[in-house]
């Protein structure tokens, strides 16, 4: 019994008999308001506990030898698909022209309706410089003399068109089984395709894999013809000054999508004021790692961008098109999803209930004793 009595003396919450309670209207109002506040704060804490918060950390990017995936979806309302090629190059000297894989081009009419689509790469098949009779490709300053593919009448016989090759074959009594293998026919078929697509637009969608070094990728107007240390853009008999590079970027991103990512060029569009221009985007890529609540990591990138338009007639001249120049930030951003621990949640709940209850008690006591003091002064005034 002594132990129980000692335990009773340790009671930090002494009880007051109901006879000594004095309930007031102001106390009831404060109780209702404080209960509502406790309920709202309690719901807020539950939301914070259930939904994860994202913490950000910056570190120096020490990764090496990685590849960068560039996802794009670009629409050219006034540029035919046959006239566009995708090229990449970087500071390491790696160059890729007329990329033909992982790209889908869709022909559209002047109001944006789809005409046709195929997955054969932008600008493919590649049309090289004309094949000479001696077996090499046409060089600058050299006269063109096309091969008759074995049907020549003499050593100086030239076949400069698909029709001339067919005529040479007929004179020999040979049948031409596959015109796609004849250089002149392949080139003239390309010209015919360009003529058929006159007035059309093009949507280009796909992705590129590039080295993680500074470089650029671009949508160049015109079929590209290349040999070592030379970049020449020609469209047979078409004029270079007739390209309209007005465009709309439906989507552009670097790497995988992750929660909260913002791609600043999505939905951007630009209308060219003239012809034969060059539109440049200068992009700073920031490597990013996103770790979700389950510990799964998404290696991706964010980027910022500035833009510049250059008239195509300004020297030095470059092929018309839109160019994306990218460089990498030396800082890597790490996003980590984190949930509050159960102990942290319980501590917050106790702090809310205890804090609101204490503040409400102080406010109620202040109002109660203020009312009593005023009432006493009023009573003293009556007896004087």
Secondary structure, DSSP 4 states (H G I P E B T S, - for coil): -HHHHHHHHT-SS----GGG----HHHHHHHHHHHHHHHHHHHHHHHHHHSPEEEEEEEE----S-EEEEEEEEEETTS-GGGEEEEEEETTS-EE-S--SSEEEEEE-TTS-EEEEE-S-TTPSP--SPBBTTSSBPPTTPPP-B--TT--SSTT----SHHHHHHHHHHHT-----GGGSHHHHHHHHHHHHHHTTT-EEEEEEEEEEESSSEEEEEEESEEEEETTEEEEE-TTS-GGG----EEEEEEEEB---TT---TTTTEEE--SSSSEEEEEEEEEEEEEEE-TTS-EEEEEEEEEEEEEEETTSSSP--SEEEEEEEE-SEEEEEEEEPPPHHHHHHHHHHHHHHHHHHHHHHHHHHHHHHHHHHHHHHHHHH-
